[in-house]
Amino acid sequence: MKDIPLSQQQSQAFSTLALKPALLENLGTLGFQAMTEIQAQSLPAILAGTDVIGQAKTGSGKTAAFGLGLLHHLEVKRFRIQSLVLCPTRELAEQVAQDIRLLARGIHNIKVLTLCGGVPMGPQVGSLEHGAHIIVGTPGRVLDHLERGRLDLSHLNMLVLDEADRMLEMGFADALDNIIAHTPADRQTLLFSATFPEQIQAIAARIMRSPLMVKVNATHDSVSISQHFFELDKHGSRMQALKLLLLEHQPGSAVVFCNTKRETQMVADELADNGFSVLALHGDMEQKDREQTLLRFANGSACVLVATDVAARGLDIEALDAVFNFHLAHDTEVHIHRIGRTGRAGSQGAAYSFYSHQDGMKLALLEDYLGHAIVAESLPSLAALDKQPRQAAMVTLQIDGGKKQKLRPGDILGALTAGDDGLAGTEVGKIQMGDIRAFVAVSRGAANRALKQLQKGKIKGRSYRAWLLK
């Protein structure tokens, strides 16, 4: 296995790559000029057909790295499944598929199909009958289609395992082995993972051919992320510490990481009972509820998200103010990945971690990574409890119509801002379109006016039901 060291920094323009002209032109229209570190280190090898292992945190640009690679190698006129991208969750798979479609928009007639659990099988079967070039899916559903003879991977030339560590954590090891057994031996394999435990190393050794190992520096500049540690024991003291820090610092967007689904729900419920703008995200939730939770947090309709590590995959927040570790992560690399969700793109971020005397080994490993001793800090004064919790700036409205009704974001924006009683454009936030429903974020103070606009007015000449998500 060849290895590129952490210290090797590269900053290159996409134009230095031998990419298809249509891909380069589209990158220019998207405003993509310089490659991120993971792209600069991995793309030349990917374009050359080399197997690659990429170790990088969320937000590093890895999706564009493998997305551009598979699109470059794709033969559009061969209407066969040529690339398969496996992801741990439906949310991440849909985000990856969306990103690939965006990268591919300069090349006509490329079909990207998502195959994920949590949705009816019927429409997927119909789509498979019509064929596709690229499949993006979760291991369970992809294996289901393979075993029923609906999915043919015999023409596959590229296999991508995205966030492989999380797929193993979720118990997909056997499914991955079965899927890989259905693929040609001479394929190109790309494996991306935030962490690189022994199980990932074993899989890589078994399924990859002389892979290039690319490690993107996962350390964070203390200027962009400030880390704070607090020694606490009981659940009650941790809850009080969490409330004190939230009330003292009033972050506009914060994620609280818990190690179990049960604890996640307990923490979220207690924060909600104390008036915080909070949502929970964990694996015991229905798929629809998980999707709406991610959507509402991303569009600013909640200030705090309490989540497990696995559930938070697919979370795409540009500017997260703070991360809280209710308990320390099980290993250092997961801790690094957690805190890397704040302080991105040069913005300021803060990470607050709670630990107890039982976390001696975890602390020692963290100290080795940080290069200095961890010193417990004092919590804010109890006077902070007299402050009011910060409330989200936005709320989310659901509209009973979507892409299948030919609705576009501009149509919804027009309906909301029409007439003398219409909202100002600045009061309307993100608009996200689904097949049969749409979601729009509006300023909290404008929620009632927005509902009246949609309930009394029309969108493209037709009335649609609308309601407030709570």
C-alpha positions in Angstrom: 0.0 0.0 0.0 1.5 3.3 -1.1 1.1 6.2 1.3 0.8 10.0 1.0 1.9 11.6 4.3 -0.2 14.0 6.3 2.3 16.9 5.8 2.0 16.8 2.0 -0.2 19.8 1.1 -1.4 20.5 -2.4 -3.4 23.3 -3.8 -4.1 22.9 -7.5 -6.7 24.0 -10.0 -9.1 21.5 -11.5 -7.9 22.6 -14.9 -4.6 20.8 -14.2 -6.4 17.5 -14.4 -7.1 15.5 -17.5 -10.8 15.6 -16.9 -13.4 15.4 -19.7 -13.9 19.0 -21.0 -17.6 18.9 -20.2 -16.8 18.2 -16.5 -14.2 21.0 -16.4 -16.6 23.4 -18.0 -19.4 22.5 -15.5 -17.0 22.9 -12.5 -16.3 26.4 -13.8 -20.0 27.3 -13.8 -20.3 25.9 -10.3 -17.5 28.2 -9.1 -15.2 25.3 -8.3 -11.6 26.4 -9.1 -9.0 25.0 -6.6 -9.2 21.5 -5.4 -9.4 20.6 -1.7 -6.6 18.6 -0.2 -8.4 15.2 -0.6 -9.3 16.0 -4.2 -5.7 17.1 -5.1 -4.2 14.0 -3.5 -6.7 11.4 -4.8 -8.1 12.6 -8.1 -5.0 12.0 -10.3 -4.8 8.4 -9.0 -8.6 7.9 -9.5 -8.5 9.2 -13.0 -5.5 6.8 -13.7 -7.6 3.8 -12.6 -5.8 3.2 -9.3 -7.6 1.9 -6.2 -7.7 4.6 -3.5 -8.3 4.7 0.2 -9.2 8.2 1.4 -9.2 9.1 5.1 -10.9 12.5 5.5 -13.4 14.2 7.7 -16.8 15.5 6.7 -16.7 18.6 4.6 -13.3 17.6 3.0 -14.7 17.4 -0.6 -14.5 13.6 -0.9 -17.8 13.3 -2.7 -16.6 15.5 -5.5 -13.4 13.4 -5.6 -15.0 10.1 -6.3 -18.0 11.7 -8.1 -15.7 13.3 -10.7 -13.7 10.1 -11.0 -16.7 7.9 -11.8 -18.2 10.5 -14.2 -14.8 10.7 -16.0 -14.7 7.0 -16.6 -18.4 6.7 -17.5 -19.4 5.8 -21.1 -22.8 7.4 -21.5 -23.6 5.4 -24.6 -23.2 2.1 -22.7 -26.5 2.1 -20.9 -25.4 -0.3 -18.2 -24.7 0.1 -14.5 -21.1 1.1 -14.5 -20.7 2.6 -11.0 -22.0 1.7 -7.6 -21.7 4.0 -4.5 -22.6 2.4 -1.1 -23.5 4.7 1.8 -24.5 3.9 5.4 -27.8 5.9 5.5 -30.5 7.0 3.1 -29.9 10.6 3.9 -26.2 10.4 2.9 -27.1 8.4 -0.2 -29.6 11.0 -1.4 -27.1 13.8 -0.8 -24.4 11.9 -2.7 -26.7 11.3 -5.6 -27.7 14.9 -5.7 -24.1 16.0 -5.7 -23.2 13.6 -8.5 -26.1 14.9 -10.6 -24.9 18.4 -10.1 -21.4 17.5 -11.2 -22.8 15.6 -14.2 -25.2 18.3 -15.5 -22.8 19.2 -18.3 -23.1 15.7 -19.8 -26.5 14.8 -21.2 -28.5 11.6 -20.5 -26.6 10.3 -17.4 -29.0 8.5 -15.2 -28.3 8.3 -11.4 -30.6 6.0 -9.4 -30.9 5.8 -5.6 -31.7 2.4 -4.0 -32.3 2.9 -0.3 -34.4 1.3 2.4 -37.3 3.1 4.1 -39.2 3.7 0.8 -41.5 1.4 -1.2 -39.8 -1.2 -3.4 -42.1 -0.8 -6.4 -40.9 2.4 -7.9 -37.3 1.2 -7.5 -38.1 -2.0 -9.4 -39.7 0.1 -12.2 -36.7 2.4 -12.4 -34.3 -0.5 -12.5 -36.2 -2.0 -15.4 -35.5 1.2 -17.3 -31.8 1.0 -16.6 -29.2 3.4 -15.1 -25.5 4.3 -15.3 -24.9 5.0 -11.6 -26.4 3.4 -8.5 -26.2 5.1 -5.1 -27.7 3.2 -2.3 -27.6 1.6 1.1 -26.2 -2.0 1.5 -29.4 -3.6 2.7 -31.6 -2.4 -0.2 -28.9 -2.9 -2.8 -28.4 -6.5 -1.7 -32.1 -7.1 -1.6 -32.4 -6.1 -5.3 -29.4 -8.3 -6.2 -30.8 -11.4 -4.5 -34.1 -10.9 -6.3 -32.3 -10.7 -9.6 -33.4 -7.1 -10.3 -29.9 -5.6 -10.3 -27.0 -6.5 -12.6 -23.6 -5.4 -11.6 -21.7 -7.5 -14.2 -20.7 -4.4 -16.2 -19.5 -2.5 -13.1 -16.1 -0.7 -13.5 -16.1 1.3 -10.3 -17.2 0.5 -6.7 -17.2 3.3 -4.0 -17.6 2.6 -0.3 -18.4 5.9 1.3 -18.1 6.3 5.1 -17.1 2.6 5.3 -16.5 2.8 9.0 -20.1 3.8 9.7 -21.4 1.0 7.4 -19.5 -1.5 9.6 -20.7 0.1 12.8 -24.3 -0.4 11.5 -23.7 -4.1 10.9 -23.4 -4.1 7.1 -20.2 -6.2 6.9 -21.9 -9.3 5.6 -24.1 -7.3 3.2 -20.9 -5.6 1.8 -19.2 -9.0 1.3 -22.3 -10.3 -0.6 -22.6 -7.2 -2.8 -18.9 -7.2 -3.7 -19.1 -10.9 -4.7 -21.6 -9.8 -7.4 -19.1 -7.3 -8.9 -16.3 -8.0 -11.5 -12.9 -8.7 -10.1 -11.2 -6.2 -12.4 -13.2 -3.2 -11.1 -11.7 0.0 -9.6 -12.4 0.3 -5.9 -12.5 3.5 -3.9 -12.9 3.5 -0.1 -13.5 6.6 1.9 -13.7 6.7 5.7 -13.4 9.3 8.4 -11.6 6.7 10.6 -9.5 3.7 9.7 -10.0 0.9 12.3 -8.5 -2.6 11.9 -11.7 -3.9 10.3 -11.5 -1.4 7.5 -7.9 -2.3 7.0 -8.8 -6.0 6.7 -11.6 -5.2 4.1 -9.2 -3.0 2.1 -6.6 -5.8 2.0 -9.2 -8.3 0.8 -11.0 -6.3 -1.9 -8.5 -3.7 -3.2 -5.5 -4.0 -5.5 -2.4 -2.0 -4.4 -4.4 0.9 -3.2 -3.0 4.4 -2.8 -3.6 5.6 0.8 -4.5 9.2 1.1 -4.7 10.8 4.5 -6.0 14.3 4.8 -4.8 16.1 7.9 -7.6 15.8 10.4 -6.2 18.2 12.9 -8.0 21.5 13.5 -6.4 24.8 14.0 -7.0 26.1 17.5 -7.9 29.4 15.9 -10.9 27.9 14.2 -12.0 25.4 16.9 -11.6 26.0 20.6 -11.9 22.8 22.7 -13.1 22.8 26.3 -13.3 19.9 28.7 -15.4 19.5 31.9 -15.1 16.7 34.4 -18.6 15.5 35.4 -20.0 12.2 36.6 -23.8 11.7 36.9 -26.4 12.3 34.2 -27.9 15.1 36.2 -24.7 17.0 36.5 -24.1 16.6 32.7 -27.5 17.9 32.0 -27.0 20.9 34.1 -23.6 21.5 32.5 -25.2 21.3 29.1 -27.9 23.7 29.9 -25.4 26.2 31.5 -23.2 26.2 28.5 -26.1 26.5 26.0 -27.6 29.4 28.0 -24.2 31.1 28.5 -23.0 30.9 24.9 -26.4 30.9 23.1 -25.2 29.1 19.9 -27.5 29.5 16.9 -26.7 25.9 15.8 -25.3 23.2 17.9 -25.1 19.4 17.8 -25.0 17.4 21.1 -23.5 13.9 20.5 -24.6 11.0 22.6 -23.3 7.4 22.5 -26.7 5.7 22.6 -30.1 6.1 21.1 -31.8 6.0 24.5 -29.6 8.7 25.9 -30.1 10.8 22.8 -33.9 10.9 23.3 -33.6 11.5 27.1 -31.3 14.5 26.6 -33.5 16.0 23.8 -36.7 15.5 25.9 -35.2 17.2 29.0 -33.9 20.2 26.9 -37.3 20.5 25.3 -39.0 20.5 28.7 -36.7 23.4 29.7 -37.7 25.5 26.7 -34.9 24.8 24.3 -35.4 24.8 20.5 -34.2 21.2 20.1 -34.7 18.1 17.9 -33.6 14.5 18.4 -32.0 12.2 15.7 -31.4 8.5 16.2 -31.9 5.2 14.5 -35.1 4.2 16.3 -37.0 7.0 14.5 -39.1 6.4 11.4 -37.4 7.3 8.1 -39.8 10.2 7.4 -39.2 11.7 10.8 -35.4 11.4 10.5 -35.6 13.2 7.1 -37.8 16.0 8.4 -35.5 16.4 11.5 -32.4 16.8 9.3 -34.2 19.2 7.0 -35.6 21.4 9.9 -32.2 21.6 11.6 -30.4 22.4 8.4 -32.8 25.2 7.5 -32.6 26.9 10.9 -35.9 25.7 12.4 -34.1 24.4 15.5 -31.0 25.6 17.4 -29.9 22.2 19.0 -29.8 18.8 17.5 -29.2 15.8 19.9 -27.9 12.9 17.8 -26.0 9.6 17.7 -22.9 9.5 15.5 -24.5 7.2 12.9 -27.7 9.2 12.7 -25.9 12.4 12.1 -24.3 11.1 8.9 -25.7 13.1 6.0 -26.0 16.2 8.1 -24.9 19.0 5.9 -24.6 22.3 7.9 -22.3 25.0 6.5 -21.8 26.9 9.8 -22.2 24.9 13.0 -21.5 27.1 16.0 -20.8 24.4 18.6 -20.4 20.7 19.2 -21.1 19.1 22.6 -19.9 15.6 23.6 -22.3 14.5 26.3 -19.9 11.5 26.7 -16.5 11.2 25.1 -16.5 9.3 21.9 -15.3 5.6 22.0 -12.1 6.5 20.1 -10.0 9.5 19.2 -10.8 9.5 15.5 -14.5 9.7 16.2 -13.9 12.6 18.5 -12.0 14.4 15.8 -14.7 13.7 13.3 -17.4 15.1 15.7 -15.6 18.3 16.4 -14.7 18.7 12.8 -18.4 19.6 12.1 -17.8 23.1 13.6 -15.2 25.7 12.6 -15.4 24.8 9.0 -14.3 26.9 6.0 -12.4 29.2 8.4 -15.3 30.1 10.6 -15.1 30.0 14.4 -16.3 27.0 16.3 -16.3 25.5 19.8 -16.3 22.0 21.1 -17.4 21.2 24.7 -16.7 17.7 26.0 -17.8 16.1 29.3 -15.8 13.3 30.9 -15.5 11.4 34.1 -12.8 9.7 36.1 -13.6 6.4 34.2 -12.4 8.0 31.0 -8.7 7.7 31.8 -7.7 5.8 28.7 -9.8 8.0 26.3 -8.3 11.1 27.8 -4.7 9.8 27.5 -5.3 9.0 23.8 -6.8 12.5 23.3 -3.8 14.1 25.1 -1.4 12.2 22.8 -3.3 13.5 19.8 -3.6 17.1 21.1 0.0 17.2 22.2 -0.8 18.6 25.6 -2.5 17.7 28.9 -6.2 18.2 29.2 -7.2 20.5 32.0 -10.7 20.6 33.3 -12.4 24.0 33.0 -15.0 25.6 35.3 -18.6 25.8 34.2 -20.3 29.1 33.8 -22.0 30.6 36.8 -25.4 29.3 37.9 -26.7 32.7 37.1 -26.7 31.6 33.5 -29.8 29.5 34.4 -31.8 32.7 34.6 -31.3 33.4 30.9 -33.9 32.4 28.3 -33.0 29.7 25.8 -32.3 30.9 22.3 -35.2 30.2 19.9 -34.7 29.2 16.3 -35.0 32.1 13.8 -37.1 30.0 11.3 -40.0 27.6 11.3 -40.8 25.0 8.6 -44.0 24.8 6.5 -44.9 21.7 4.6 -46.8 22.0 1.3 -48.8 19.1 -0.1 -47.3 19.4 -3.6 -43.9 18.8 -5.2 -42.0 18.0 -8.4 -44.7 15.7 -9.7 -47.1 18.6 -9.7 -44.4 20.6 -11.7 -43.8 22.9 -8.7 -40.5 24.8 -8.5 -38.9 26.8 -5.6 -39.6 30.0 -7.5 -43.3 29.2 -7.7 -43.5 28.8 -3.9 -41.4 32.0 -3.3 -43.8 33.9 -5.6 -46.9 32.6 -3.8 -45.4 33.7 -0.4 -44.4 37.2 -1.5 -47.4 38.0 -3.7 -49.8 40.9 -2.9 -49.8 43.6 -0.3 -49.8 41.1 2.6 -47.0 39.0 1.2 -43.8 38.2 2.9 -40.6 40.1 2.2 -38.0 38.0 0.3 -35.8 38.2 3.4 -38.4 36.4 5.5 -38.2 33.3 3.3 -35.4 30.8 3.8 -34.5 27.4 2.2 -37.1 25.8 -0.1 -36.6 22.1 -0.6 -38.6 20.1 -3.2 -39.7 16.5 -2.9 -41.7 14.4 -5.4 -45.1 15.0 -3.8 -44.3 17.6 -1.1 -42.2 20.7 -0.5 -40.8 22.3 2.6 -40.1 26.0 3.1 -38.4 27.8 6.0 -39.9 31.2 6.9 -39.0 33.6 9.7 -40.7 32.6 13.0 -42.5 35.9 13.2 -43.9 35.5 9.7 -45.2 32.0 10.2 -48.9 32.9 10.5 -48.8 35.3 7.5 -47.0 32.6 5.4 -49.7 30.0 6.2 -52.5 32.4 5.3 -50.7 33.2 2.0 -50.5 29.6 1.1 -53.9 28.5 2.4 -55.9 31.4 0.8 -53.8 31.9 -2.3 -52.8 29.6 -5.1 -49.5 28.3 -6.5 -49.5 28.2 -10.3 -53.3 28.6 -10.3 -53.9 25.7 -7.9 -54.6 25.4 -4.2 -52.4 23.3 -2.0 -52.7 22.3 1.7 -50.0 23.7 3.9 -49.2 23.3 7.6 -46.6 24.1 10.2 -44.2 21.3 11.2 -43.8 20.8 14.9 
